[in-house]
């Protein structure tokens, strides 16, 4: 990969940002390979670097950006204060976050206290559903047992008693 100095990388980021059909899935031309390839050729021509090298540089930058974004998001979810949240020191992070923030932003950000409360609420609902399901199953078995007893008034044999749920012999 052609080595770029910081000034050239900032120039590349600026050109990449301007060609949003490459990086923005909301752009109506994002899936048009011809237009996307044309955008890469424009960046390549201005930078004086082959297209495959420019794409490698983009991948390298995106890998670093995603790692820093993930660390920042995780620190925000941890419940720490804004002053304690992870602040990326990578030189290109701010330049890329300006336009990629909305693309790589989580749809829901919550702190750990809310996460714990939500998990407890989900578990309580789940436990209620299980209890309700167990009660329904028992009730259904008792109804079926009662129906079969109504049809046949002979008492169950000891082997039939062992097959009945919750029957203490």
Secondary structure, 3 states (H helix, E strand, C coil): CCCCCHHHHHHHHHHHHHCHHHHCCCCCCCCCHHHHHHHHHHHHHHHCCCHHHHHHHHHHHHHHHHHHHHHHHHHHHCCCCCCCCCCCCCCCHHHHHHHHHHHHCCCCCCCHHHHHHHHHHHHHHHHHHHHHHHHHHHHHHHHHHHHHHHHCCCCCCHHHHHHCCCCCC
